[in-house]
């Protein structure tokens, strides 16, 4: 290699090194499906925007918020607003939403019946045990005509607010991540979409009751207030709502995940 080519190669190497060092690292906590999958798809677009995206995957609904509160990651993308509000109320963390991303409709699944009308008296129904998703499950069961709540608009309703339970359903409250594994053991299980997809359950075709696009439980990204206006956070939300990302979501999840405007 002559000196001229060597000099050109060195210049290109220095330029590449500068580009890598100039990229701003953005750490994001997410659940595996669909949030982490979507974030993985977004990586190349964010790289072009000068953002080095680091994805930290968690299988529970506690750590993604705790990691942001503890300043271990800058933001998270995985939850709905009532869940975030409950975490803030419990911990005084003060995490703040930076944009909505999609609706993962909650569904009720069964291996024992083909319709909720076939559920026998005293049937066992498994629902999430965290406060907000427990309420969400009760609202879904009311939508399916199985129970009646004192106030169907109350996003803080509990089992104590059930005023009618004609089939005398028995409820088992379990950690959300375990619910797909008990579908065979109970008469009906209410499962969050991310866990349903991981278990190869299709909310659109396999559920007996399913939330629709009007659900108040659209998922969002959240961060510590100090990062709310951070340029890297803004770039992530911009890429999330870009036509290419929306197309990816629509094609990959075939209607089981519904993109929403910011």
Secondary structure as GFF3:
##gff-version 3
##sequence-region A 1 262
A	DSSP	alpha_helix	3	22	.	.	.	ID=ss1
A	DSSP	beta_strand	24	30	.	.	.	ID=ss2
A	DSSP	pi_helix	32	36	.	.	.	ID=ss3
A	DSSP	alpha_helix	37	48	.	.	.	ID=ss4
A	DSSP	beta_strand	51	57	.	.	.	ID=ss5
A	DSSP	alpha_helix	63	69	.	.	.	ID=ss6
A	DSSP	beta_strand	75	80	.	.	.	ID=ss7
A	DSSP	alpha_helix	81	91	.	.	.	ID=ss8
A	DSSP	beta_strand	96	103	.	.	.	ID=ss9
A	DSSP	beta_strand	107	109	.	.	.	ID=ss10
A	DSSP	three_ten_helix	116	118	.	.	.	ID=ss11
A	DSSP	beta_strand	124	128	.	.	.	ID=ss12
A	DSSP	alpha_helix	131	143	.	.	.	ID=ss13
A	DSSP	beta_strand	148	149	.	.	.	ID=ss14
A	DSSP	three_ten_helix	159	161	.	.	.	ID=ss15
A	DSSP	beta_strand	162	164	.	.	.	ID=ss16
A	DSSP	beta_strand	170	174	.	.	.	ID=ss17
A	DSSP	three_ten_helix	176	182	.	.	.	ID=ss18
A	DSSP	beta_strand	188	191	.	.	.	ID=ss19
A	DSSP	alpha_helix	193	198	.	.	.	ID=ss20
A	DSSP	alpha_helix	203	206	.	.	.	ID=ss21
A	DSSP	beta_strand	209	210	.	.	.	ID=ss22
A	DSSP	beta_strand	219	223	.	.	.	ID=ss23
A	DSSP	three_ten_helix	225	227	.	.	.	ID=ss24
A	DSSP	alpha_helix	231	240	.	.	.	ID=ss25
A	DSSP	alpha_helix	243	253	.	.	.	ID=ss26
A	DSSP	beta_strand	258	259	.	.	.	ID=ss27
###
